[in-house]
Amino acid sequence: MSIRCVKCGREYDITLFEYDNRIMCDCGHEVLLQSLIEITKKKEDTMSLRTRRLGELYRDILAEVLGKKVSDPRIGMVSILQVDITPDLTSANVMVSLMTDDKEQEENTMEGLNSATHYIERLVGKQLSVRTLPRIKWHLSHGISHSIHIQNILDEIHSKEEPHND
């Protein structure tokens, strides 16, 4: 990546040095800090776009692997909500949700996912062509189980109100 000196117009690699809190190019002219900020921001935007796309692809492959290739009886009905890839591409934080509000079944499912992690990563690695495969870290989301619980409460309230109709 290169940067253009504002004064002389010559292009340089970003091997700039700092002198008295000013950034100077090789020719001695001061380079606008704004240019460096824009270059850094573009690089960060590219990386965040890359991690977001990799997370989406990872989620799709994980859903397929869990649905078709993993047969651990402890793993029940699992929905993969989101996969967040860390900026250094070493970890994948996988948010899963279960279609239950039973705490014991949640624990069993998470235990099953944790024990099958290496197998799942190997299957994902066969389909995903990246230099280093992000390591899976499972996280349980209680969003769906909470909404099931609320729906059960509402159904119970609704069933108590029905006998009052004449």
Legacy VTK file of the C-alpha trace (Angstrom):
# vtk DataFile Version 3.0
C-alpha trace
ASCII
DATASET POLYDATA
POINTS 166 float
0.000 0.000 0.000
1.323 3.432 -0.785
0.601 7.029 0.094
1.122 10.177 -1.958
3.072 13.096 -0.508
0.865 16.172 -0.518
3.737 18.567 -1.340
5.847 16.809 -3.987
3.270 14.329 -5.313
5.635 11.346 -5.092
4.227 8.022 -3.948
5.818 6.176 -1.051
5.191 2.963 0.775
3.730 3.485 4.200
7.202 3.343 5.706
6.852 6.766 7.225
8.560 7.954 10.358
7.334 10.293 13.057
9.282 13.458 13.823
8.106 15.827 16.577
4.559 14.457 16.390
4.459 15.142 12.646
4.483 12.394 10.074
7.138 12.948 7.425
7.767 11.224 4.111
11.213 10.314 2.765
11.543 13.633 0.937
11.098 15.542 4.200
7.640 16.903 3.519
4.903 16.535 6.062
2.226 14.040 5.123
-1.295 14.805 6.112
-2.395 12.676 9.029
-5.880 12.586 7.510
-4.536 10.500 4.609
-3.168 7.915 7.011
-6.423 7.862 8.960
-8.375 7.244 5.737
-6.028 4.406 4.715
-6.308 2.811 8.166
-10.101 3.133 8.119
-10.337 1.518 4.674
-8.218 -1.387 5.888
-10.418 -1.825 8.998
-13.595 -1.671 6.869
-12.191 -4.334 4.563
-11.317 -6.561 7.504
-14.717 -6.142 9.155
-16.411 -6.949 5.845
-14.183 -10.006 5.499
-14.901 -11.240 9.026
-18.636 -10.629 8.568
-18.707 -12.606 5.294
-16.584 -15.370 6.788
-18.962 -15.515 9.767
-21.982 -15.863 7.480
-20.305 -18.611 5.468
-19.178 -20.337 8.660
-22.772 -20.198 9.993
-24.183 -21.783 6.827
-21.617 -24.585 6.829
-22.111 -25.192 10.574
-25.877 -25.466 10.104
-25.382 -28.047 7.364
-22.815 -30.017 9.379
-24.944 -30.055 12.536
-28.042 -31.028 10.591
-26.552 -33.818 8.490
-23.240 -35.074 9.872
-23.342 -34.856 13.676
-25.321 -37.650 15.298
-24.639 -37.100 18.996
-27.930 -37.872 20.829
-27.215 -35.140 23.392
-27.432 -32.463 20.701
-31.090 -31.642 20.260
-32.738 -29.109 17.997
-30.064 -26.405 17.678
-30.399 -23.134 15.789
-27.277 -21.215 14.917
-28.158 -17.576 15.372
-24.877 -15.856 14.651
-21.179 -16.508 14.139
-18.811 -13.688 15.078
-15.265 -14.091 13.815
-12.590 -12.245 15.792
-10.557 -9.673 13.810
-7.438 -11.865 13.949
-9.496 -14.738 12.433
-8.527 -17.191 15.183
-11.864 -17.633 16.995
-15.472 -18.075 15.965
-17.979 -17.175 18.663
-21.042 -19.237 17.749
-24.375 -18.175 19.263
-26.775 -21.122 19.431
-30.338 -21.331 20.605
-32.313 -24.383 21.641
-35.987 -25.104 21.137
-36.489 -25.929 24.807
-36.703 -24.295 28.197
-35.439 -27.411 30.038
-32.159 -26.556 31.822
-30.960 -30.177 31.872
-31.438 -30.524 28.117
-29.593 -27.222 27.579
-26.645 -28.501 29.611
-26.625 -31.829 27.746
-26.732 -30.084 24.369
-23.890 -27.720 25.256
-21.877 -30.673 26.587
-22.510 -32.542 23.327
-21.499 -29.518 21.235
-18.322 -29.041 23.259
-17.345 -32.706 22.939
-17.988 -32.703 19.164
-16.203 -29.388 18.533
-13.009 -30.867 17.032
-15.004 -33.173 14.750
-17.231 -30.277 13.662
-14.209 -28.033 13.034
-12.630 -30.726 10.863
-15.812 -31.053 8.770
-16.121 -27.281 8.437
-12.429 -27.035 7.499
-12.981 -29.397 4.568
-15.600 -27.039 3.115
-14.058 -23.703 4.071
-10.848 -22.738 2.298
-9.007 -20.431 4.688
-5.386 -20.517 5.793
-6.260 -20.833 9.480
-9.651 -22.123 10.557
-11.200 -20.078 13.385
-11.672 -22.196 16.523
-15.277 -22.616 17.670
-16.434 -21.234 21.004
-20.070 -22.103 21.743
-22.354 -19.589 23.457
-25.941 -20.305 24.438
-28.581 -17.690 23.730
-31.767 -17.869 25.741
-33.820 -15.749 23.342
-35.961 -18.514 21.838
-36.386 -20.434 25.108
-37.408 -17.179 26.792
-40.004 -16.481 24.095
-41.329 -20.074 24.432
-41.657 -19.502 28.185
-43.535 -16.218 27.647
-45.823 -17.890 25.080
-46.613 -20.679 27.569
-47.531 -18.089 30.205
-49.755 -16.235 27.722
-51.434 -19.499 26.660
-52.067 -20.343 30.317
-53.616 -16.926 30.960
-55.721 -17.221 27.803
-56.998 -20.691 28.787
-58.050 -19.377 32.221
-60.039 -16.544 30.622
-62.034 -18.756 28.203
-64.397 -20.394 30.791
-65.814 -16.957 31.693
-67.514 -16.612 28.279
-71.290 -17.215 28.503
LINES 1 167
166 0 1 2 3 4 5 6 7 8 9 10 11 12 13 14 15 16 17 18 19 20 21 22 23 24 25 26 27 28 29 30 31 32 33 34 35 36 37 38 39 40 41 42 43 44 45 46 47 48 49 50 51 52 53 54 55 56 57 58 59 60 61 62 63 64 65 66 67 68 69 70 71 72 73 74 75 76 77 78 79 80 81 82 83 84 85 86 87 88 89 90 91 92 93 94 95 96 97 98 99 100 101 102 103 104 105 106 107 108 109 110 111 112 113 114 115 116 117 118 119 120 121 122 123 124 125 126 127 128 129 130 131 132 133 134 135 136 137 138 139 140 141 142 143 144 145 146 147 148 149 150 151 152 153 154 155 156 157 158 159 160 161 162 163 164 165
